[in-house]
Amino acid sequence: MTSWKKYVLAAVMVTAALFAYSRNLHKNVPPDFRDAPRDPALDTLKDINPAGVIGDVKVPNMPKISKGYVAGNDPSAGVPTKPVEWVTITGGKFRMGTDSGENGFENAKPIHEVSIKTFAMSKTDVTVEQYAECVIKGGCTEPATGDYCNWGVAGRQLHPINCVDWDQASKYAKFKGGRLPSEAEWEYAATSGGKNQKYPWGNDEATCDKAVMYGNGGYGCGKNSTMPVCSKTAGNTAQGLCDMVGNVWQWVQDKYQDSYKGAPADGSAFEAAGSLRVMRGGSFGSDVASSLRAGYRYSSVPGGRYGSLGFRLAR
């Protein structure tokens, strides 16, 4: 084969591989902004970028950013005004999953009993100012900026940090002496300690009274952004956890599997084969109440950085 033919063949193979990878990324981006009702003013803000992975995307004409803060917002020596607050979640046994025949819950089967050891979970999603402490002290890298990202935006110190990938979330957790929760721990906490209920607050459908979601004519209950953590206390769990559903999806430790077959029964993370990571809880872009249910599961490539995705801690 002549050299130019080899070059053409190699170019075709690379192009095909990149196309397939891009399709796979888009398949696993958070569904919120892909499926939510179209808002003409927000058409350019869907999914951060077509591939769903942030590189150097920036918002034009942003104020100068220093350690993730615009002028006047920088906390002294990186000390957050509201540090991580831990809530003890008393362990117990619960039935994880659902036998619902509804669309979207096919991957939440079979129902299986799980034993959860007592653990602690952060009361809120990790906030911008909490994450900034780790960046300022050199333990974490900066999140992406642009579109719905909160990093570098004035007045967002107490909003959940978003636009961080799974590795960034994991590194911050270690910086705080914690870890990401397992999927089983997350669902146990999101059902107020393993209760037989659909949402953290019970079985009443999700609305903007209880969760930061699509409503009142726009994302984030009409704010078109996330809200400060704990803005919807009527949706708290019985133990006092805020925003277990809504505001931002939350990374958990587990690798994604398309069912619970073979899942650990001791509450530990499911670290079987696979390249995707699990995310739970729905976000400010969720327009379908079922995606905010405690049993709803979704996945993403671990390198995904989305405006609708953040995390919380366990230890």
C-alpha positions as CSV (number, residue, x, y, z in Angstrom):
1,M,0.0,0.0,0.0
2,T,1.4,3.4,-1.0
3,S,2.1,5.9,1.7
4,W,-0.7,8.3,0.7
5,K,-3.2,5.5,0.9
6,K,-2.0,4.6,4.4
7,Y,-2.4,8.2,5.4
8,V,-6.0,8.4,4.1
9,L,-6.9,5.1,5.8
10,A,-5.4,6.3,9.1
11,A,-7.3,9.5,8.8
12,V,-10.6,7.7,8.2
13,M,-10.1,5.4,11.2
14,V,-9.3,8.3,13.5
15,T,-12.3,10.2,12.3
16,A,-14.6,7.2,12.8
17,A,-13.2,6.6,16.3
18,L,-13.8,10.3,17.3
19,F,-17.3,10.2,16.0
20,A,-18.2,7.1,17.9
21,Y,-16.6,8.5,21.1
22,S,-18.6,11.7,20.7
23,R,-21.8,9.8,20.3
24,N,-21.1,7.8,23.4
25,L,-20.4,10.9,25.4
26,H,-23.6,12.6,24.3
27,K,-25.6,9.4,25.1
28,N,-24.5,9.6,28.7
29,V,-24.7,13.3,29.4
30,P,-27.3,14.4,32.0
31,P,-30.7,14.3,30.4
32,D,-32.0,17.6,31.9
33,F,-31.1,20.1,29.2
34,R,-31.2,17.6,26.4
35,D,-34.9,16.8,27.1
36,A,-36.3,19.8,28.9
37,P,-38.7,22.2,27.1
38,R,-36.8,24.5,24.7
39,D,-36.2,28.0,25.9
40,P,-35.0,30.1,22.9
41,A,-32.8,32.3,25.2
42,L,-31.0,29.2,26.4
43,D,-30.5,27.3,23.2
44,T,-26.7,27.9,23.3
45,L,-26.4,26.6,26.8
46,K,-27.3,23.0,26.3
47,D,-25.0,20.3,27.7
48,I,-22.0,22.7,28.0
49,N,-20.7,21.7,24.6
50,P,-21.8,19.1,22.0
51,A,-19.3,16.5,23.2
52,G,-20.3,17.0,26.9
53,V,-16.7,17.4,28.1
54,I,-15.2,20.7,29.1
55,G,-11.8,21.8,28.0
56,D,-11.1,25.5,27.9
57,V,-14.7,26.8,27.4
58,K,-15.0,30.3,28.8
59,V,-17.7,32.9,29.0
60,P,-16.7,36.0,27.0
61,N,-16.1,39.2,28.9
62,M,-16.2,37.6,32.3
63,P,-14.7,39.6,35.2
64,K,-11.1,38.6,36.0
65,I,-11.1,35.3,38.0
66,S,-8.7,34.6,40.9
67,K,-8.9,31.2,42.4
68,G,-12.4,30.9,41.2
69,Y,-13.8,34.1,42.5
70,V,-14.5,37.5,41.0
71,A,-13.3,40.6,42.9
72,G,-14.9,41.0,46.3
73,N,-15.8,37.4,46.8
74,D,-12.5,35.9,47.7
75,P,-12.6,34.4,51.2
76,S,-9.7,35.0,53.5
77,A,-7.0,32.3,53.0
78,G,-9.6,30.1,51.4
79,V,-11.7,29.6,54.6
80,P,-15.3,29.1,53.6
81,T,-17.9,31.1,55.5
82,K,-20.0,27.9,55.9
83,P,-17.7,24.9,56.2
84,V,-18.8,21.3,55.4
85,E,-21.4,20.2,58.0
86,W,-21.8,16.5,58.7
87,V,-25.0,14.6,59.5
88,T,-24.9,11.2,61.0
89,I,-27.0,8.6,59.1
90,T,-27.9,5.7,61.4
91,G,-27.4,2.4,59.6
92,G,-30.0,-0.3,59.0
93,K,-31.4,-2.6,56.3
94,F,-33.5,-1.5,53.4
95,R,-34.8,-2.7,50.1
96,M,-33.0,-0.9,47.3
97,G,-34.4,-0.5,43.8
98,T,-37.9,-0.7,42.4
99,D,-40.1,-3.1,40.6
100,S,-41.8,-0.3,38.9
101,G,-42.7,-0.9,35.2
102,E,-42.4,2.8,34.5
103,N,-40.1,4.0,31.7
104,G,-36.7,5.0,33.0
105,F,-36.5,2.6,35.9
106,E,-35.5,-0.5,34.0
107,N,-31.9,-0.2,35.4
108,A,-33.2,-0.1,39.0
109,K,-33.9,-3.8,39.2
110,P,-34.0,-6.2,40.9
111,I,-35.1,-5.1,44.3
112,H,-32.5,-6.3,46.8
113,E,-31.9,-6.0,50.5
114,V,-28.8,-4.0,51.6
115,S,-27.3,-3.5,55.0
116,I,-26.0,0.0,55.6
117,K,-23.5,0.8,58.3
118,T,-23.8,4.0,60.2
119,F,-22.0,6.8,58.3
120,A,-22.0,10.5,58.0
121,M,-23.0,12.6,54.9
122,S,-22.5,16.2,54.2
123,K,-25.7,18.2,54.9
124,T,-25.4,19.9,51.5
125,D,-23.8,19.5,48.1
126,V,-20.3,20.8,48.2
127,T,-20.5,24.6,47.6
128,V,-18.4,26.8,45.4
129,E,-16.6,28.4,48.4
130,Q,-16.0,25.0,50.0
131,Y,-14.4,23.7,46.9
132,A,-12.4,26.9,46.5
133,E,-10.6,26.2,49.8
134,C,-9.1,23.1,48.2
135,V,-8.1,25.0,45.0
136,I,-6.5,27.8,47.0
137,K,-4.5,25.3,49.1
138,G,-3.3,23.4,46.0
139,G,-5.2,20.2,46.6
140,C,-7.7,20.5,43.7
141,T,-7.9,21.8,40.2
142,E,-10.3,24.4,39.0
143,P,-13.7,23.4,37.7
144,A,-14.8,24.4,34.1
145,T,-16.3,27.7,33.5
146,G,-19.0,28.9,31.1
147,D,-22.7,28.3,30.5
148,Y,-24.3,27.1,33.8
149,C,-21.0,26.7,35.6
150,N,-20.9,28.5,39.0
151,W,-17.1,28.8,39.3
152,G,-16.0,32.4,38.9
153,V,-19.6,33.9,38.9
154,A,-20.3,36.7,41.4
155,G,-22.7,35.8,44.2
156,R,-22.5,32.0,43.7
157,Q,-20.3,31.2,46.7
158,L,-23.1,29.3,48.4
159,H,-24.4,27.6,45.3
160,P,-23.3,24.0,44.7
161,I,-20.1,23.5,42.9
162,N,-20.7,22.1,39.4
163,C,-18.8,21.5,36.2
164,V,-16.4,19.1,38.0
165,D,-15.6,15.6,36.9
166,W,-15.6,12.5,38.9
167,D,-11.9,12.6,39.7
168,Q,-12.1,16.2,40.9
169,A,-15.0,15.3,43.2
170,S,-13.1,12.3,44.5
171,K,-9.9,14.4,45.2
172,Y,-11.9,17.0,47.1
173,A,-13.5,14.4,49.2
174,K,-10.1,13.0,50.2
175,F,-8.9,16.6,50.9
176,K,-11.8,16.8,53.5
177,G,-11.0,13.4,55.0
178,G,-14.1,11.9,53.3
179,R,-15.1,10.1,50.2
180,L,-17.9,9.9,47.7
181,P,-20.9,8.0,49.0
182,S,-21.7,4.6,47.6
183,E,-24.9,4.4,45.5
184,A,-26.5,2.3,48.2
185,E,-25.6,4.9,50.9
186,W,-26.9,7.6,48.7
187,E,-30.3,6.0,48.1
188,Y,-30.6,5.0,51.8
189,A,-30.0,8.6,52.8
190,A,-32.3,10.0,50.0
191,T,-35.2,7.9,51.4
192,S,-34.8,9.3,54.9
193,G,-33.0,6.2,56.2
194,G,-34.3,3.5,53.8
195,K,-38.0,4.3,54.1
196,N,-40.4,3.0,51.5
197,Q,-41.0,6.3,49.8
198,K,-40.3,7.9,46.4
199,Y,-38.7,11.2,47.5
200,P,-36.7,12.4,50.5
201,W,-39.8,14.0,51.9
202,G,-42.3,11.2,51.2
203,N,-44.5,10.4,48.2
204,D,-45.8,13.8,47.2
205,E,-44.7,14.6,43.7
206,A,-41.7,16.9,43.2
207,T,-42.5,20.6,42.8
208,C,-40.6,23.8,43.2
209,D,-41.9,24.0,46.8
210,K,-39.5,21.1,47.6
211,A,-36.8,20.9,45.0
212,V,-34.8,23.1,42.7
213,M,-36.0,21.8,39.3
214,Y,-37.6,22.9,36.0
215,G,-40.6,25.0,36.9
216,N,-42.2,28.4,37.0
217,G,-41.3,28.8,33.4
218,G,-37.6,28.0,33.5
219,Y,-34.7,26.0,34.8
220,G,-34.1,26.3,38.6
221,C,-37.7,27.1,39.3
222,G,-37.5,30.1,36.9
223,K,-34.1,31.3,38.1
224,N,-32.3,29.7,35.1
225,S,-29.5,28.6,37.4
226,T,-28.8,26.6,40.5
227,M,-29.9,28.1,43.8
228,P,-27.9,28.4,47.1
229,V,-27.8,25.1,48.9
230,C,-30.7,24.4,51.3
231,S,-33.0,26.8,49.5
232,K,-35.8,24.3,49.6
233,T,-35.9,23.0,53.2
234,A,-39.4,21.6,52.7
235,G,-37.7,18.9,50.7
236,N,-35.1,17.9,53.3
237,T,-34.8,14.3,54.5
238,A,-35.9,13.4,58.0
239,Q,-32.3,13.6,59.1
240,G,-31.9,17.2,57.7
241,L,-30.0,16.6,54.4
242,C,-30.7,19.3,51.9
243,D,-31.0,19.0,48.1
244,M,-30.8,15.2,47.9
245,V,-32.8,15.7,44.8
246,G,-32.7,18.7,42.5
247,N,-30.2,21.6,42.2
248,V,-27.4,19.4,40.8
249,W,-27.0,15.7,40.1
250,Q,-24.5,14.1,42.4
251,W,-21.5,11.9,41.6
252,V,-21.3,8.7,43.7
253,Q,-18.5,6.2,43.9
254,D,-19.9,3.3,41.9
255,K,-19.3,2.2,38.4
256,Y,-22.5,2.1,36.4
257,Q,-24.1,-1.3,35.7
258,D,-27.4,-1.6,33.8
259,S,-29.0,-3.5,36.7
260,Y,-28.4,-4.4,40.4
261,K,-27.6,-8.0,39.5
262,G,-24.5,-8.9,41.6
263,A,-24.5,-5.6,43.5
264,P,-22.9,-5.7,47.0
265,A,-25.4,-6.4,49.9
266,D,-23.2,-4.6,52.5
267,G,-23.7,-1.0,51.2
268,S,-20.3,-0.7,49.6
269,A,-19.7,0.7,46.1
270,F,-20.3,-1.5,43.1
271,E,-16.8,-1.5,41.5
272,A,-17.4,-4.0,38.8
273,A,-16.3,-3.7,35.1
274,G,-17.3,-0.7,33.2
275,S,-16.2,2.8,32.4
276,L,-19.1,5.0,33.4
277,R,-19.8,6.4,36.8
278,V,-23.2,6.7,38.5
279,M,-24.9,10.0,39.2
280,R,-28.1,10.4,41.3
281,G,-30.7,13.0,42.2
282,G,-31.7,15.1,39.3
283,S,-31.0,18.8,38.9
284,F,-32.3,22.3,38.4
285,G,-32.9,21.4,34.7
286,S,-35.1,18.3,35.5
287,D,-38.5,18.8,34.0
288,V,-39.8,15.3,34.7
289,A,-40.6,14.5,38.4
290,S,-39.6,10.9,38.0
291,S,-36.0,11.8,37.4
292,L,-36.0,13.4,40.9
293,R,-37.1,10.2,42.6
294,A,-34.7,8.6,45.0
295,G,-34.6,5.4,42.9
296,Y,-33.8,7.0,39.6
297,R,-30.3,6.2,38.2
298,Y,-28.2,7.8,35.5
299,S,-24.6,7.6,34.4
300,S,-21.9,9.7,32.8
301,V,-18.3,9.3,31.5
302,P,-16.1,10.1,34.6
303,G,-14.5,13.0,32.7
304,G,-17.8,14.8,32.1
305,R,-18.1,18.3,33.5
306,Y,-21.7,19.6,33.3
307,G,-23.6,22.5,34.7
308,S,-26.2,20.2,36.1
309,L,-23.7,17.9,38.0
310,G,-22.0,18.3,41.4
311,F,-21.4,16.1,44.4
312,R,-21.7,15.7,48.1
313,L,-19.5,13.8,50.7
314,A,-19.7,10.8,52.9
315,R,-17.3,9.4,55.6
